């Protein structure tokens, strides 16, 4: 099956089809764009002309290369035009009936050696191939939007696909400058298989009124470094499209995490499918627009929930990386900080860590030597919580253990004066259980910083059913002063970020357990196809597999969803002492320093 693939037909000239056609034409292929809609064909031509003109303007291609690429692209309104194509890529709507009709007509038109590729991200490639006269030459070729920019291409084989066809298409993807990842036939494949479960959970979180759409999106952007928040991404993808993908995933997995959140059906049923409709989770300036405009759900600018308490001094309990990072943040913002540890020696070491951090900032030109000295002078290292007697805000950053935190808060209750706000940085424990260790649970709130605290902009502000409005307002005001972005959430396991992040990581582990894809392919798929700064296995090894397992267990215990049960492979690695980078081995091995 040595097929040159010099002439390629693209069936369906929507956004994806047009983008694929552009990539192929610029790579020197003769491209036949086929669509029954004359408007779609004219739109594809206009789009190619505009995008290649921009490429010339930016110096990416020459005018001659642009002219040659445009000359290689022609359109047609019938599948008969694909008769000379060596590869046909269909990107018509996600419907078995429509796609099967296209494949049946192509069978009667193309040569016996032509490879037929489906661009589906939700439907069974095997089912489409089985109804073709040449199932061995049918495969999936899943580009990501926008096709000219996104590097990932998932090459999907069914049990019927001949290996030479896969090899030919994989070689083409590399020639196009893409990163091909070989995957088997299951709904969502790798990237969407992980992405859509996460998007679905975000929609369910919003539907449950747990957090606002703005806070959910900000939390995932700032807490995980994602290019877009999940609800904004659903609007971009199309809420109707997302629901179709999830329905296909649920039909195979029967995993409740894939059962489409009811709000997806409600929005799509009402025609509120996202950007293309001008309204979805957000409201846009026009159908197809990308600028969000205020609507009835948009928070009023500068609106805060009442007045808070005055905060001039802050106590930080702990001596680890998080504690020293938080102390640095407060001191930089002008607060007097008491950094208390179990011993004076530990407190002094933590302050020394801050001094080194500040020195690095000076060496990189981010901080002046004068500001460094002023910041360090605001920090007092103490070997006892007794030093917190006059602080206005006490923040604990000790071990993630409920008993330890309860003991510490009981001590803070005795030491801190009335009116002091008591904050816990827990990422997984119930804040109310910590608050009940005091005689003033109304003064207790969660302030979940992210590591490294000086760099990460997000703080999850966690209210319990007992937290006073005044305390909540105080913490939000403090976040603004220390230049952090606060997001509000209730007191339940995982809050926003971990509740959405760790099920996604757990599902990635299950893919490896099932031998569906390799660690490297999954990491590449999420970085190249989803814009994630790190692949799931890179991130798991950085976070620590023991930490990840503990959070998974907390989520599973609270929500009682079988789909949240920790993957056995994760439990086995932790039991073996393979905890990630900190032990030199996790999902991968690392050189010891």
PyMOL commands that set and color helices and strands:
alter all, ss='L'
color gray80, all
select helices_A, chain A and resi 15-26+38-57+63-71+79-82+96-107+125-130+135-137+163-175+191-207+213-224+230-237+239-253+256-258+262-269+275-277+321-332+344-363+369-377+385-388+402-415+431-435+441-443+469-481+497-513+519-530+536-543+545-559+562-564+568-575+581-583
alter helices_A, ss='H'
color red, helices_A
select strands_A, chain A and resi 7-11+30-34+73-76+87-90+115-118+138-143+152-157+179-184+283-284+292-293+313-317+336-340+379-382+393-396+421-424+444-449+458-463+485-490
alter strands_A, ss='S'
color yellow, strands_A
deselect
rebuild
show_as cartoon
